[in-house]
Amino acid sequence: MNQLSAWLAVNTPLESEPHKFIELFANERMRLLGLNTLTQYVERLNLDPREAQILHQHVAPPETWLFRYIAAFDVLREAILKSDHSKVIHVASLGCATGSEPFSIAATALSCGLTKDQFQILALDYSDDHLDITRTGRASALAQRTPIPKWANEFFHPTTQGQLQLDPRGLAMITTVRADLATWQPARTYDFVFCRNVAIYLNSPTKKRLGRLLGEMTKPNGLVFLGHADSLSLEDTDLKRSEIDHAFVFFKAKKIPQSSTPVWGTSSQRQSIAVKSTITNSPTRSPAIVMAPPIDLFTQAQIAADSGNLAAAEKALLAHLAIKPTDSQAHVLFGCIQMAQNKVAEAERSFTKVVYLEPLNSLALLSLAAISDLRGDAKSAERFRDRAARTVVEHRLD
Ligand SMILES: C[S@@+](CC[C@H](N)C(=O)[O-])C[C@H]1O[C@@H](n2cnc3c(N)ncnc32)[C@H](O)[C@@H]1O
């Protein structure tokens, strides 16, 4: 499969280490396309941009859900409430996948009483397929893994297929753009930039460029939100980590360093678009800006799981559960980790615990349905799926 890694290295901005799941995926595509050799598949990738995009979608999947790392949206909401609403607030969701992130951002703005004329969201992704889903404004059942905050509940409406539909006023705030972060040049600066769980898939030169880009495209006093496992070098930027737990938020200091040419334009171009921040009271908005705080056990487990280190994730979770045995989110993650290792019986025990602790947890119910399917127990699978579908309605009656 080194041939495939070599193709990824030359033709994409993705990390191109050989990987068992990529091999399995390539074999499946070859079977579907009627190709006999890897050389034929690589030739097909060279000739067919659609096939190349399908491979990209597999290597960097659209794993996302509504209000992922809820603390980030509490931080965003507080910052929006304190900002100057007479100026348009610009937000970027880079690597927006199927839309749950921009939907959550839009609902946060709606909860602050803002309209599309006051709040605009750029939703950018590499994949046309992901952007097609984003434009529907619908979040699937699997994108509903953590409870929607009470303040955002009224901006999502359940569909008959178990999805959650974003309020049209929120959808009107979102503009989608297909672009590659390895080459994209923003046309303006942003008050808030989300780039979460994207860098983990990128190769070193692209990560390096992205770190600088985030620093340059964020307005003075703006905020940048990253994912747990996004190892980006921000040393060359004036972004400073805040100490807010779980939010992974960085604050752009007001002073812009006199550095070299920006990654996306000349310094004169930059001056012309580096407009003043729309946020007021910035010195008091994030009073506790310090360097990285110690990370709790659950977050350590999430980081390890996100970067594929399942043994470390399992170890951190066991330590966490010894202290907090009824933390249902930890049991959910434990179940997912067991499933990823094909330990189906252990996973089933974890998901059953979750449903006992939190009967409306749709992810646990859907996982139990999948496990019942694996066992050939279609009746139980159907019962779990029915319960999962009903959770969407029952959550809304809360
Ligand atoms: C795991 S999802 C993250 C979704 C969302 N940001 C979140 O945290 O829930 C990663 C997304 O990054 C996108 N992506 C990966 N490489 C990209 C690139 N070079 N340019 C633009 N988008 C990219 C993928 O298509 C995918 O939708």
PDBQT file of the ligand as one rigid body, heavy atoms in Angstrom, charges set to zero:
ROOT
HETATM    1  C1  LIG A 401     -13.553  15.368  11.732  1.00  0.00    +0.000 C 
HETATM    2  S1  LIG A 401     -14.299  16.574  10.686  1.00  0.00    +0.000 S 
HETATM    3  C2  LIG A 401     -14.416  17.948  11.807  1.00  0.00    +0.000 C 
HETATM    4  C3  LIG A 401     -15.795  18.585  11.798  1.00  0.00    +0.000 C 
HETATM    5  C4  LIG A 401     -15.984  19.734  12.791  1.00  0.00    +0.000 C 
HETATM    6  N1  LIG A 401     -15.000  20.754  12.627  1.00  0.00    +0.000 N 
HETATM    7  C5  LIG A 401     -16.003  19.213  14.198  1.00  0.00    +0.000 C 
HETATM    8  O1  LIG A 401     -15.042  19.368  14.937  1.00  0.00    +0.000 OA
HETATM    9  O2  LIG A 401     -17.019  18.620  14.598  1.00  0.00    +0.000 OA
HETATM   10  C6  LIG A 401     -12.946  17.033   9.597  1.00  0.00    +0.000 C 
HETATM   11  C7  LIG A 401     -13.394  17.783   8.362  1.00  0.00    +0.000 C 
HETATM   12  O3  LIG A 401     -12.249  18.472   7.826  1.00  0.00    +0.000 OA
HETATM   13  C8  LIG A 401     -12.367  18.466   6.413  1.00  0.00    +0.000 C 
HETATM   14  N2  LIG A 401     -11.035  18.658   5.821  1.00  0.00    +0.000 N 
HETATM   15  C9  LIG A 401      -9.977  17.827   5.904  1.00  0.00    +0.000 A 
HETATM   16  N3  LIG A 401      -8.939  18.317   5.215  1.00  0.00    +0.000 NA
HETATM   17  C10 LIG A 401      -9.336  19.494   4.690  1.00  0.00    +0.000 A 
HETATM   18  C11 LIG A 401      -8.691  20.464   3.878  1.00  0.00    +0.000 A 
HETATM   19  N4  LIG A 401      -7.439  20.306   3.465  1.00  0.00    +0.000 N 
HETATM   20  N5  LIG A 401      -9.388  21.548   3.517  1.00  0.00    +0.000 NA
HETATM   21  C12 LIG A 401     -10.676  21.713   3.922  1.00  0.00    +0.000 A 
HETATM   22  N6  LIG A 401     -11.331  20.816   4.697  1.00  0.00    +0.000 NA
HETATM   23  C13 LIG A 401     -10.677  19.714   5.075  1.00  0.00    +0.000 A 
HETATM   24  C14 LIG A 401     -12.943  17.107   6.107  1.00  0.00    +0.000 C 
HETATM   25  O4  LIG A 401     -13.546  17.079   4.812  1.00  0.00    +0.000 OA
HETATM   26  C15 LIG A 401     -13.935  16.898   7.261  1.00  0.00    +0.000 C 
HETATM   27  O5  LIG A 401     -15.219  17.289   6.896  1.00  0.00    +0.000 OA
ENDROOT
TORSDOF 0
